[in-house]
Amino acid sequence: MNVVFLGTAGCGKSLLTHSFGEWIKSNLNLDVGYVNLDPGCEYTPYEPDFDIRSIFTISDLMMKEGLGPNGAMIRASQLMEERFQEIAKAIVSINAKSAYTLIDTPGQMEIFVFRPTGPLVISRLRSLSRTVNVFIIDPTLAATAPELMVAMLLGVAVQLRLEASTVTVINKSDLLKGSMIDLILTRPSHLKRLISEQEGVFTDLALSCASIVRKLTKASRVVKVSAKTGYGMNALYDLIHEALCVCGDLT
């Protein structure tokens, strides 16, 4: 099975990839393979079985092609498409040896997801093996109810864009004690109430968006995890397998 970790820069993709893999190995006694598709990272907490940096890196592209960081990342996404047969061959080999192949994606999620690369990569991964996306919300970017609603709406957009089973987790749960997010996760109806208490001209728009998010995600649930402490890995495991349930009910 392929598990693809997606999220905004700094949400903890690489560390969660590592922590979830360690949990699988320790608790399920299963083999895990790691794939790094981020050509711009300097360090990964896991040892990749395949590393896109063995083909190209952002720093090399900047130097060789005279590009800035964003231009180099866009060029990297194009190269990822062009070289995907090579990438796919490596992933097939990893899948053959591992029960789970955990795939870490670029920090610039918008370049990976909203350009042709992301949908192409996910589509081809799905043709190789069962594939589930894990969309990670960074709670430091969702300190208010409207911000959380925007983050959840982004998760819906990711699922629609990639056309693949996608589950949502809130990472860094060690920072959430007593937070607004905790309240909303236990009582989802509070999201609209908390948004309505906000002042501003966009309150009505935010409420409309919250209704859309709730409607589109009513058969799913969001779980809290902590890549730092290892909290919630069992819940993430359950959520991933529920996403593949033919009944489609994640409640």
Secondary structure, DSSP 8 states (H G I E B T S, - for coil): -EEEEEESTTS-HHHHHHHHHHHHHHHH---EEEEE--TT-S--SS--SEEGGGT--HHHHHHHHT--HHHHHHHHHHHHHHTHHHHHHHHHHHHHH-SEEEEE--S-HHHHHSSTHHHHHHHHHHHHS-EEEEEEE-GGG--SHHHHHHHHHHHHHHHHHHTS-EEEEE--GGG-TT-HHHHHHH-TTHHHHHHHTS-STTHHHHHHHHHHHHHHTTT--EEE--TTT-TTHHHHHHHHHHHT-TT----
